[in-house]
């Protein structure tokens, strides 16, 4: 947890004037802390929104892969961020380095620009130490003796430098060489000890053509690690993003994932919405068993129900659920018995059928499936043509018309397959597009598509 501004740091030995001064600086540093998180490509915007919503963070600034912010929220709250990868206390943020050709002069520029003012480093280290002490006191209350034995090492801390670089500077310097140059500068300017094996803390440096970022990690493990995920599937931050992109909050709702796999999407949503009920379906019994292990580890047995069933034929009544969240299989990490490009229209039809009017559909699709989705979406401009082609075969549910607008942009429609007699388009649902968000899955990119069901269409008999 973060130390609150009015908390006092208890000295491990008899107080001296120097220690009191350090304690005052410590409290000041806690109040003035600046932090940043790393984020996967495409997650920066969602992380910025989460920081403002959950932490009331200020001075939020995004760059590719990182989001900077100021917050006095306690550390326990900060560690509950769902869209971030790792959490750092900010030491230095500057413009990109411009290095001379002379190696000695270049090394001097690196030392000056990256390290800068030693007093800032000392103050930041005091803040980091205070946060570590508070975190340890909440997690390891029985290790007072160990903490006292570590006091001396904190006065002259050991460290190592981890450097990542890209762009022009990467063509002249390796990350290892830059780490050595920066490490020697820290040692000379601050008197701290280099320890590559077991340092007290690590200094992370990121150098690119646009930025020079220096920070200290606050936690050993990434924020994206979920202790309750005994079996990993979709990356936790992306799974969280699927539920977070719903246009409305999902409390007091019934939420379905018809292709749930190991349950990553459902469990991320369940962590956010404590009053919702979740149903996961999959045809693969082994995946469902892994999902059951994850549900048990998360303590969600009473709220997450699992069922072996096909997404092509969902055993639920029309309009039975408030939201459908689904990571449609790409066929890369996990095999899929169906050709998703062929199955996508039928999958969408079933998801739309069980979704109530006003409910939300959120899909994670590969680039290929996203392109397929765009091909089977009829734009608003085509709506009149569609209606004129098939007005005798469709009618509107009159019970819903008084709640719905007559203008329905981007209705979702499917074309009849070649096996069907008619080549005319079949409008089976009206889903209004809300948002499309591109994210990175590491080796590939994907799109999260969000729709709201605004009107139901049924075939006349």
N, C-alpha and C positions, 0 to 999 in steps of 0.2 A: 504494500500500500504506500501511497505517497504520504509523507509526513505533513500533517496539517500545520499551517503557519503558527498556531499558538502552542504547538507541542515543543517540549524541551528535550534536547539530546543529553542523556546522562553520560558523563565521562566515566571511563573504565577505571581511572586512577584518580588520585587527589587532584582537584582542580588547580590550574595555574592561570596566570593572566593570559598566557598565550592560548591556552585551551579555550578560555572564555571568548577570546577574540575569534577563534576558529568556529566556535558554536554560533556566535552572532552571524558570521559570514555564511555558515551552513544554513541557518534559518532564512537569511536573505536570498540565498541561492535557490532554496526550495520554492520561495514565493515567486521568483523570477524565471522559473525553468522554461526552457524551450525544448520541444521534442519533435521527433519525426518518425514516421513509419515507412517501411518499404511496402510496395504493393505490386501485384502482378499487372502486366500490361492490360489496360482497359478497366482496372479496378480503382484507379486513382480518384475518379469522380465519385464513385460510391463510397470510398473511404472518407473523402472530404465531407460528404453528406452525413455519414455516420458520426464523425467527430463533432460536427456541429449539433447534431440531434442528441447524442448520448452524453457528450462531455461539455456541451456549450463552449466548445473550443473557439479561440479567437486567433486572428492573424493566420488563417488557414491558407496555405499556398501549395499549389500542385506543380510538380515537374514530372516528366516521365519516370515512373518507378518509385516515386517518393512523394509524401505529403507532409508538409511542415505545419506545426501548430503550437499554440500556447494554451496551457490548461493547468488549473489547480485541482483538478479532480484527483481523488485518491488512486493509488496505483492499482488496487483491486478492480476498480471500475475500468481503468484504462486497459487492463489485461483481458477484459471481456470483449474488446473490439473483435468483430468477426470478419472484417474485410481486409485486415492488415496481415502482412507476413511477419515482420520483425519490428521491434520497438527500440528506439535510440534516444539518448539525451544528446542534444545538438551542441557541438563544440564550435564549429565554424562553418559558415556558408558564404562562399565568395564566388566571384566570376572565374571563368576558366583561366588557367595559367598560360602565359605567353613566355616560352623559354628561349633563351639565347642559344646559339650553336655551341658556344664554349661549355664543355661539361662541368667545369668548376663553377662557372657563373650560373649555369642552369641548376646545379645542386643548391647554390645559395638562394636562388629564387624559390625553389621548392620548399626549402626550410623556412624562409621568411613568410611565404604566402600560406603554406599549410599550417605551420605551427603558430606563427604570429605572437600574440601577447601571452607570456607565461602566466600572468595573473588570471587570465580567463580560464586557462587550463586548470589552475589550482582551485578556482571557485567552482568550476564544473565538476571537478573530482570530488569536492566536498558534497555537492548535491548528490552525485552518484552514490557516494558512501552512505549518506543519510538514507537514501531510498533503499539501498541494500540492507542496512541495519533494520529498517522498519519491515522489510519483506521477510528477513530472517526471523525477526521476533514473532511474526505471525505464523511462521511455518515450522520453526525449530526452537521453541521456547526452552527446551532442555539442554541447549548447547551454549550456555553462558560462558563456560570455561574456554571453549574453543574460540569464541569471539574475542575474549580478552587476550588470548595468545596471538590473535591476528592483529592486534592494535599496532604493534611496532611496524608490521609490514605496510599498514595503511599510511603511516607517516612518510615512508619512502617506498611507494608502491612499485610493484613490478608490472610490466605490460608487454604486449606484443602488438605489432601493426599488421593489419590485414588490408591490402590495397587492391582496388579494382580500377582499371583504366580503360578508356576507349578513345577512338579518334586519333588525332595527330600525335598526342603524347604517347599513345600505345605503340606507335611505329618507331619511337626512339628509345623507349624505356619499357622494360618488363615490369610486371607487378611486383616481383621479388626485389628488383633493384630499387624501385620506388619505396618499397617498404623499408629497406635498409637505410636509405637516405633520410626518410622521415623519422625512423626509429633513432638514428644517431642524433638528429636535431633535438628530439624530445629529451634524450638522455643528457645532452650537453646543456640545454637551456633550463631543465627542471631538476636534473639530478636523479631522475627515476631510473629504475633498473630494467634492463631488457631480459625477458624470460619467455622463450619460445614454447616451452613445454607446459608450464603451469603458472601462468601470470595471474595477478589479482584481477586485471581487467584487460580488455582488448580495445584497441583504437581502430575504427573502421574508416577508411578513406576512399572516396569515390572521385575520380578525376575524369572529365570528359571535355569535349570541345566547348561545352556550355557552362559547366559547373565544377566547383571544388567543394565537396561536402566532407566534413569530419564529424564523427559521432562516436559515442560509447554505447554498446548494447546494454539494455537494462535487465534483460532476461537471458538465461542460457538457451532456452528453447523458443522456437518461433511461436508467435501468437496463433498461427494457422494450424498448429498441432492440436488435435482434439483427443483428450485422454479416453473418451468414451468410444472412439472409433477403433475397435479391435480388428476390424477388417476394412481396409481402405478401398474406396472407389473413386468417385469424382472428388476433385480437390475441394477441401472444406470451404474455402473462400468463394469459389464459384457456386457451390451448393447453396451457401448463404445468399449469394446475389440473386439466385432464382426466386427465392421467397421475398427478398427485399424489394424487388422490382414490381411487385403487385401494386396496383394503383391505390388500394386501400389496405388497412390493417386487417389481419386475419384472426383476431380474437373472436371467440364464440362462433367459430366456423367449422365446417367439415371440409377437410382438405384431402385430395386424392393424388397419389402418384401411381399411375397405372403401369409403369415400368421402373419399379423402385430399386432394383438391384440390391446393393447392401444397405440401402436406406439412408444414404448421405443427405439427400435433399430433404426428406421428411424430418430427420433428426435436427438439421440446422434450423428448419422452420419451427420445430417443436421447442427449441431453446429460446426462440424469440416470442412465441405466442403461447402463453401458459394456459389459456382457456380454450384452445382449439382441440379438435379431435382429428386424428390422422389415420388414413387407410392407405396401405401400400400393397401393390399387386405385382406379381411377376410370374412368368411361366417356368422359370428355372428354380427348382427346389433347393439346389445348393446355394444360390444367391439368397433365397429367402431364409435359409438357415443362418447364413452370415448376418443378414439383416436382423434376425432375432437376437443374435449375440450382441450386436451393437445396441439394439433397443434395450436389452437387459443391462448392459454396461452403463447406459445413460440414465437408467432408472425411469424409463418412459413406458413400461409395460402396460400401464393402465390407459395410456393415451394414444399409443400407436398400435394399430391392428394390422396384421399381415395375412394375405390371402393368395393362394396359388391360382392364378387366372390369367387369361390372355387380354391384352389391351385392345385386341380386335373385337372382343365380345365382352364388354365390361358388365358384370352381373349386378347392375344397379339400375334403379328406376330413372326415368327422365328427370332432369333437374334436381338430382339428389345431393349434389355437392356444391360448395360455395367457391371452391378454387381447385384447379388442376395444375399441378407443378410437375414437370417431367423433363428429365435428361434423356432425350431420344438417343438410343445407342448409335454410335458412329461405326461400330464393327471393327475398331482397332484394338482396344484393350480387352474387350469382352466380345466373344463371338455372338452372332445374332442369327436365329434360324430364318428370319424373314429378310427379304430385300427391302430396306427402308425406303428407297426411292419409290418402289411400287406400292408399299404398304402405307405411305404417309397419308394419302387422302382418306383411307378407311380409318386410320388411327385418329386423325383429326375429327372425323365425323362422330366417332364414338365418344371422344373427349367432350366435344360440343354437346352431344346428346345428354350426357349425365350432368352437365354444368347448368346451374340455374340462370335465369335471366338476371343480369347484373353481376354475375360471377366472373372470375378472371381465369384466363388460360395463359400460363407462362411456360415456354418451351426453350430448351437449350438445343440448338441444332448446329450440325457441322456446316461448313461453307457450302458443300454440295447440297445438303438437304435444305438450307436456306434458299439457295437458288431454285430448288424444286418448289419450295413454298411460294416463292414469288410468281412462279409460272401458273400456279393454281389459284391465285388470288385475283378476283375481279375487282378492278378499281371502281370508284363511285361513278366515273364517266360511263362505264359499261353497264351500269345498273338498269337503265331504261331499256337497253337492248336485250338484256337477260330477261327482264320481266315480259317484254313483248314476245319473246321466243317461247315462253313456257307459262303464260298466265293461266291457261286452262288446267294445268297440272299442279299448281301450288295455291295454297291459301294461307292467310295469316291467322294466328291464334288471337281471336278477338279479345280474350281476357287480358292480354298484355298490351294491347294497342294504346290504352289510355295512359300508360306509364312510359311509353317509348316515343322518341322523336321520329317523325316521318323521314327525316334526313339521316341516312346511315352510311357514313363514309367507309370505304374499303370493306365491303362485305366479302366474307370468305366463301368461295364457291369451288366446286369440283367439276371437272369435265368427266363425262361418262367414259369408261375404258373402251378399248377397241372391241372387247368381247360383247359389249352392249349394242343393241340394234341401232340406237339413235346416236348421232354425233353432236346433238345440241347440248349446251351446258346445263347441268343440274344444280340449281341453287338449293343447298340443303341447310345452310345456316347463315346468320349474319353476325360476324364478330368484328368489332371495331378495333383497329390497330391503335395501341397506346404508345408503345416505345420499342425500339430495337437497339440493343446495346452489344457492341463487339468486345469480346474478352479473349485473352490468350490462355490456352491450355498447355503451354510449353512447346510441344512439337508441332502444334497446329493452332489455328484460331477458330472461334465459334461465335455464333450470335445468340443472344437471349431475346426472344420475341414475346411481347406481352399483348394480349387481346382481352377485351371485355365483351361479354355476350349481351347484346342489346335487343335482340328480337329472335324469336324462334320461328322457323319455317317448317311446315309439314307437307307431305304429299297428300293430295286429295284422292279418295278412293273412287 
